[in-house]
């Protein structure tokens, strides 16, 4: 059985299919010593090289479908690399050998909350396709005066620049004064759709957070910037929703320590990552600890310094 070359390379973690098609067009890929062309198919037993380096490939049946739930903070972009140097949602994810994480959709740089990643590109593509109608739930805080007529329009449908849109459900959940919280659901993922729907009514969205994708909710106590791998039953729920066969294996240890210890480790990893990123951004060298046994200034010197400071 043969597969498209770009599919095999994508499964090996060398890029998206579109990126690999560009690599093939640029003559960077060879198969058994011959420069590959678009349309080539392989069995996986060939000697495949990218930029002269041998690519280790795996059969699709050998790849374990894994899914991560990631708590995206505001300020991260949903791309692998950002030309402006901003942090990306891929920066904190665990590294893989022979596979790559694929994001299931995107969240705006100013939107936080649940973002799913998977090693199965087909699963990601199907989850993102609108025909499967998997609902997403968001907690949204809006600023302004809201009346019932406005809510009815948002439920019934309003015309945006890319067509009609509406909230499938819209529920008031609290707030004070001009700052009100709602929970809304959608079955599609058009660009900035939640924000644009509210803006069509003259409202300003001040906070937006995805809290659920299908039946997958944000794991409790998962800190911003932390990730948790979904158990096999949750993975197979997603696969069933889009017509894929169930996965038989899982990387999740059912005998792992209790969730409180897991949360503590996640928080520690997030703090360590944030410290490393901030240090790299400032370019400041870490302070060296004072030598053991070093003597401080003499009392007279300390008083002199204080007098100088007061001047």
Helices and strands as residue ranges (DSSP letters): E 3-4, H 5-11, H 17-25, E 29-31, E 34-35, E 41-42, E 48-50, E 53-54, G 60-62, E 67-72, E 102-103, E 112-118, H 121-128, G 130-132, E 136-143, H 148-156, E 158-160, E 163-165, E 169-176, E 179-186, H 193-199, E 204-213, E 216-217, E 227-229, H 232-241, H 259-282, H 299-310
